[in-house]
């Protein structure tokens, strides 16, 4: 499984909107073919961490492509209007 761990920070005053829009976006990603797991948590400093497992790196690249599922989901749920993507770590899962 190819894992991606992303840090998002809600924009000031947009925390509640981000919670709602983030939940809807996670549900949409969860139902995207090739996505095997979706998890998340809030850090002690208020950032949100999204953990998404993809079937493979090539599936991840397809979903994240310019016209891929993620671009459509992010646009539909206007994620970037309520939060800022900070960074992501990516790699193959090890046991």
C-alpha positions in Angstrom: 0.0 0.0 0.0 1.2 3.5 -0.8 0.6 5.9 2.1 0.4 9.6 2.1 0.3 11.6 5.3 -0.7 15.2 4.8 -0.8 18.2 7.2 -3.5 20.8 6.8 -4.0 23.9 8.8 -7.5 25.5 9.1 -7.5 29.1 8.1 -8.2 31.5 11.0 -12.0 31.6 11.8 -12.7 28.7 9.3 -12.2 25.8 11.7 -15.9 24.7 11.7 -16.2 25.0 8.0 -13.1 23.0 7.5 -14.4 20.2 9.8 -17.6 19.9 7.7 -15.9 20.3 4.3 -13.1 18.0 5.4 -15.5 15.3 6.4 -17.3 15.5 3.1 -14.0 15.4 1.2 -12.8 12.4 3.2 -16.0 10.5 2.5 -15.6 11.2 -1.2 -11.9 10.1 -1.2 -12.9 7.0 0.8 -15.3 6.0 -2.0 -12.7 6.6 -4.8 -11.6 3.3 -6.5 -8.0 2.5 -5.5 -8.2 4.1 -2.1 -7.8 1.5 0.6 -7.9 3.5 3.8 -8.7 7.0 5.0 -7.9 8.2 8.6 -7.2 11.5 10.2 -6.6 13.2 13.5 -6.2 16.7 15.0 -2.8 17.6 16.4 -2.2 19.3 19.7 -1.6 22.6 17.8 -4.9 22.3 15.9 -3.6 21.1 12.5 -5.3 18.2 10.8 -3.5 15.2 9.6 -4.9 13.1 6.8 -3.6 9.6 6.3 -4.7 8.0 3.0 -3.6 4.5 1.8 -3.7 3.9 -2.0 -3.5 0.5 -3.7 -0.2 1.6 -5.4 1.9 4.7 -6.2 0.5 4.7 -9.8 -3.1 4.8 -8.4 -2.1 7.7 -6.1 -0.6 9.6 -9.1 -3.7 9.0 -11.2 -6.0 10.2 -8.4 -3.8 13.3 -7.7 -3.3 14.2 -11.3 -4.4 17.6 -12.7 -7.8 16.2 -13.7 -7.9 13.4 -11.2 -10.4 12.6 -8.5 -8.7 14.7 -5.8 -8.7 17.9 -7.8 -12.4 17.4 -8.4 -13.2 16.6 -4.8 -11.1 19.6 -3.5 -12.8 21.9 -5.9 -16.3 20.6 -5.1 -15.7 20.9 -1.3 -13.7 24.2 -1.6 -11.0 22.8 0.8 -8.5 25.5 -0.1 -11.0 28.2 1.0 -11.0 26.9 4.5 -7.6 25.4 5.0 -4.0 25.5 3.9 -2.1 22.4 2.8 1.3 22.4 4.6 3.1 19.3 3.4 2.9 15.6 2.7 5.1 12.6 3.3 4.7 9.7 0.9 5.9 6.1 0.6 5.3 2.4 0.4 4.0 0.9 3.7 6.3 -1.4 5.5 5.3 -4.0 8.1 
